[in-house]
Amino acid sequence: CDWKNASVRLSNHEKSKGHMTSTLQWFELENMLTKGCTIDKQSQRLINSEKARWHSVFQRLMAIVQFLSEHNMAFRSSVDKLHMAHNGNFLGLVELLAKFDPVLQEHIRRIQTDEIHDHYLGKRIQNELISLMGNKVREIIIEREKSAKYFSVILDCTPDQSHQEQMSLTIRYVSPEGECSEVIHEHFIRFLEVEEST
Protein backbone atom coordinates (compact mmCIF):
# COMPACT_ATOMS: atom_id res chain seq x y z
CA CYS A 1 0.00 0.00 0.00
CA ASP A 2 3.04 2.31 0.24
CA TRP A 3 3.79 2.73 -3.47
CA LYS A 4 5.36 6.18 -3.15
CA ASN A 5 8.29 4.64 -1.21
CA ALA A 6 8.57 1.58 -3.53
CA SER A 7 11.80 2.75 -5.21
CA VAL A 8 13.48 3.29 -1.82
CA ARG A 9 12.36 -0.14 -0.60
CA LEU A 10 13.56 -1.84 -3.82
CA SER A 11 16.91 -0.05 -3.58
CA ASN A 12 17.32 -1.16 0.05
CA HIS A 13 16.38 -4.73 -0.90
CA GLU A 14 18.92 -4.81 -3.77
CA LYS A 15 21.70 -3.77 -1.34
CA SER A 16 20.68 -6.27 1.37
CA LYS A 17 22.91 -9.26 2.20
CA GLY A 18 20.17 -11.84 1.41
CA HIS A 19 19.56 -10.42 -2.06
CA MET A 20 23.29 -10.21 -2.84
CA THR A 21 23.80 -13.87 -1.75
CA SER A 22 20.82 -15.06 -3.80
CA THR A 23 21.96 -13.12 -6.88
CA LEU A 24 25.47 -14.55 -6.59
CA GLN A 25 24.08 -18.09 -6.23
CA TRP A 26 21.85 -17.56 -9.26
CA PHE A 27 24.77 -16.39 -11.41
CA GLU A 28 26.84 -19.40 -10.30
CA LEU A 29 23.97 -21.77 -11.14
CA GLU A 30 23.42 -20.11 -14.52
CA ASN A 31 27.13 -20.41 -15.28
CA MET A 32 27.16 -24.10 -14.28
CA LEU A 33 24.02 -24.79 -16.32
CA THR A 34 25.64 -23.38 -19.46
CA LYS A 35 28.75 -25.49 -18.85
CA GLY A 36 26.70 -28.58 -17.96
CA CYS A 37 28.43 -29.03 -14.60
CA THR A 38 25.47 -29.20 -12.22
CA ILE A 39 24.87 -32.10 -9.86
CA ASP A 40 21.57 -32.76 -11.64
CA LYS A 41 23.38 -32.94 -14.98
CA GLN A 42 25.89 -35.44 -13.62
CA SER A 43 23.09 -37.51 -12.05
CA GLN A 44 21.17 -37.43 -15.32
CA ARG A 45 24.28 -38.51 -17.21
CA LEU A 46 24.68 -41.49 -14.82
CA ILE A 47 21.00 -42.37 -15.16
CA ASN A 48 21.23 -42.23 -18.96
CA SER A 49 24.35 -44.43 -19.04
CA GLU A 50 22.71 -46.98 -16.71
CA LYS A 51 19.57 -46.91 -18.85
CA ALA A 52 21.65 -47.53 -21.99
CA ARG A 53 23.46 -50.41 -20.25
CA TRP A 54 20.19 -52.11 -19.26
CA HIS A 55 18.85 -51.59 -22.78
CA SER A 56 21.94 -53.37 -24.15
CA VAL A 57 21.53 -56.23 -21.66
CA PHE A 58 17.87 -56.68 -22.64
CA GLN A 59 18.74 -56.64 -26.35
CA ARG A 60 21.05 -59.57 -25.77
CA LEU A 61 18.55 -61.45 -23.59
CA MET A 62 15.84 -60.97 -26.22
CA ALA A 63 18.23 -62.27 -28.91
CA ILE A 64 18.87 -65.39 -26.80
CA VAL A 65 15.11 -65.93 -26.29
CA GLN A 66 14.51 -65.50 -30.02
CA PHE A 67 17.30 -67.94 -30.91
CA LEU A 68 16.07 -70.64 -28.52
CA SER A 69 12.45 -70.16 -29.64
CA GLU A 70 13.25 -70.29 -33.36
CA HIS A 71 15.25 -73.50 -32.87
CA ASN A 72 12.59 -75.04 -30.61
CA MET A 73 15.09 -75.60 -27.79
CA ALA A 74 14.46 -75.93 -24.06
CA PHE A 75 15.29 -72.88 -21.95
CA ARG A 76 15.90 -74.40 -18.52
CA SER A 77 17.32 -77.49 -16.95
CA SER A 78 17.57 -78.82 -13.41
CA VAL A 79 19.87 -76.01 -12.15
CA ASP A 80 18.98 -72.30 -12.25
CA LYS A 81 22.37 -70.68 -11.47
CA LEU A 82 25.21 -69.31 -13.56
CA HIS A 83 28.44 -71.29 -13.96
CA MET A 84 26.86 -74.53 -12.78
CA ALA A 85 26.61 -77.78 -14.69
CA HIS A 86 23.20 -78.50 -16.27
CA ASN A 87 21.94 -74.89 -15.95
CA GLY A 88 20.08 -75.00 -19.26
CA ASN A 89 20.38 -73.42 -22.68
CA PHE A 90 19.37 -69.88 -21.68
CA LEU A 91 21.97 -69.47 -18.93
CA GLY A 92 24.49 -71.42 -21.00
CA LEU A 93 24.12 -68.97 -23.88
CA VAL A 94 24.40 -66.02 -21.45
CA GLU A 95 27.68 -67.50 -20.18
CA LEU A 96 28.90 -68.15 -23.73
CA LEU A 97 28.13 -64.63 -24.94
CA ALA A 98 29.72 -63.15 -21.81
CA LYS A 99 33.05 -64.65 -22.89
CA PHE A 100 33.06 -62.40 -25.95
CA ASP A 101 30.61 -59.57 -25.21
CA PRO A 102 31.70 -56.82 -22.77
CA VAL A 103 28.10 -55.86 -21.92
CA LEU A 104 27.13 -59.33 -20.66
CA GLN A 105 30.58 -59.75 -19.13
CA GLU A 106 30.02 -56.61 -17.03
CA HIS A 107 26.48 -57.75 -16.19
CA ILE A 108 27.69 -61.11 -14.87
CA ARG A 109 30.49 -59.41 -12.93
CA ARG A 110 27.91 -57.19 -11.22
CA ILE A 111 25.80 -60.24 -10.36
CA GLN A 112 28.76 -62.13 -8.90
CA THR A 113 29.95 -59.16 -6.80
CA ASP A 114 26.39 -58.50 -5.53
CA GLU A 115 26.30 -55.00 -7.06
CA ILE A 116 22.87 -55.83 -8.47
CA HIS A 117 20.24 -58.17 -7.08
CA ASP A 118 17.73 -58.01 -9.95
CA HIS A 119 19.73 -59.63 -12.73
CA TYR A 120 16.80 -60.64 -14.99
CA LEU A 121 18.19 -64.09 -15.75
CA GLY A 122 15.65 -66.09 -13.73
CA LYS A 123 12.83 -68.27 -14.97
CA ARG A 124 10.13 -65.63 -14.37
CA ILE A 125 11.79 -63.10 -16.68
CA GLN A 126 12.43 -65.85 -19.24
CA ASN A 127 8.70 -66.69 -19.23
CA GLU A 128 7.80 -63.01 -19.47
CA LEU A 129 10.14 -62.43 -22.44
CA ILE A 130 8.75 -65.53 -24.18
CA SER A 131 5.20 -64.30 -23.59
CA LEU A 132 5.94 -60.76 -24.81
CA MET A 133 7.67 -61.99 -27.95
CA GLY A 134 4.91 -64.54 -28.60
CA ASN A 135 2.24 -61.85 -28.28
CA LYS A 136 4.10 -59.63 -30.75
CA VAL A 137 4.44 -62.48 -33.27
CA ARG A 138 0.72 -63.26 -32.86
CA GLU A 139 -0.17 -59.59 -33.49
CA ILE A 140 1.87 -59.55 -36.70
CA ILE A 141 0.26 -62.79 -37.92
CA ILE A 142 -3.22 -61.41 -37.24
CA GLU A 143 -2.38 -58.13 -39.02
CA ARG A 144 -1.21 -60.08 -42.07
CA GLU A 145 -4.31 -62.26 -41.96
CA LYS A 146 -6.58 -59.21 -41.83
CA SER A 147 -4.92 -57.71 -44.90
CA ALA A 148 -5.02 -61.00 -46.84
CA LYS A 149 -7.48 -61.55 -49.64
CA TYR A 150 -8.52 -65.01 -48.39
CA PHE A 151 -8.19 -66.67 -44.99
CA SER A 152 -9.53 -69.61 -43.03
CA VAL A 153 -9.64 -70.69 -39.40
CA ILE A 154 -8.80 -74.30 -38.59
CA LEU A 155 -9.91 -75.80 -35.27
CA ASP A 156 -8.96 -79.33 -34.21
CA CYS A 157 -9.55 -81.08 -30.89
CA THR A 158 -7.10 -83.61 -29.44
CA PRO A 159 -6.87 -85.07 -25.94
CA ASP A 160 -3.56 -84.52 -24.21
CA GLN A 161 -1.74 -87.03 -21.98
CA SER A 162 -4.06 -86.29 -19.02
CA HIS A 163 -7.12 -86.86 -21.27
CA GLN A 164 -7.99 -83.14 -21.25
CA GLU A 165 -9.43 -82.04 -24.59
CA GLN A 166 -7.43 -79.26 -26.21
CA MET A 167 -8.41 -77.36 -29.30
CA SER A 168 -5.68 -76.07 -31.58
CA LEU A 169 -6.41 -72.80 -33.36
CA THR A 170 -4.62 -72.37 -36.69
CA ILE A 171 -4.98 -69.59 -39.25
CA ARG A 172 -4.33 -70.08 -42.96
CA TYR A 173 -4.25 -67.14 -45.33
CA VAL A 174 -3.20 -66.28 -48.87
CA SER A 175 -0.85 -63.37 -49.32
CA PRO A 176 0.17 -61.92 -52.67
CA GLU A 177 3.95 -62.23 -53.07
CA GLY A 178 4.30 -61.03 -56.65
CA GLU A 179 2.27 -60.14 -59.68
CA CYS A 180 1.48 -63.71 -60.74
CA SER A 181 2.01 -65.78 -57.60
CA GLU A 182 0.27 -66.07 -54.27
CA VAL A 183 1.67 -67.81 -51.21
CA ILE A 184 -0.32 -69.79 -48.64
CA HIS A 185 0.75 -69.23 -45.03
CA GLU A 186 -0.37 -71.37 -42.12
CA HIS A 187 0.28 -70.35 -38.50
CA PHE A 188 -0.57 -72.09 -35.27
CA ILE A 189 -2.01 -69.46 -32.91
CA ARG A 190 -2.68 -71.23 -29.61
CA PHE A 191 -4.28 -74.11 -27.73
CA LEU A 192 -7.73 -73.58 -26.24
CA GLU A 193 -9.04 -75.69 -23.37
CA VAL A 194 -12.31 -77.39 -24.23
CA GLU A 195 -14.86 -77.82 -21.45
CA GLU A 196 -17.21 -80.08 -23.45
CA SER A 197 -16.69 -82.20 -26.52
CA THR A 198 -20.36 -82.50 -27.52
Secondary structure, DSSP 8 states (H G I E B T S, - for coil): --GGGHHHHHHHHHHSHHHHHHHHHHHHHHHHHHHT-SHHHHHHHHHHHHHHHHHHHHHHHHHHHHHHHHTT-----S--STTSTT-HHHHHHHHHHHHH-HHHHHHHHHHHTTS-S--S-SHHHHHHHHHHHHHHHHHHHHHHHHHSSEEEEEEEEEE-TTS-EEEEEEEEEEEE-SSS-EEEEEEEEEEEE-S---
